[in-house]
């Protein structure tokens, strides 16, 4: 599934609706699950490597954002992580 596929056009609204219905406590887990489903649909030969790199990079940028109190630097780390 790519961003310009018909599957993605249906996938994204479904994820958004379920996310908005869920309580705050379970949203992070659901987004993690939805992102794994999206990555698993890519059919990349080295899928585990790609998933590990994305997860580690996201976690690292999250730690950097949490340690920084300057708003401009936090936004910089946020955009670098995206």
Secondary structure, DSSP 8 states (H G I E B T S, - for coil): --TTSHHHHHHHHHHHHHHHHS-HHHHHHHHHHHHHHHHHTT--TTHHHHHHHHHHHHHHHHHHHHH---HHHHHHHHHHH-
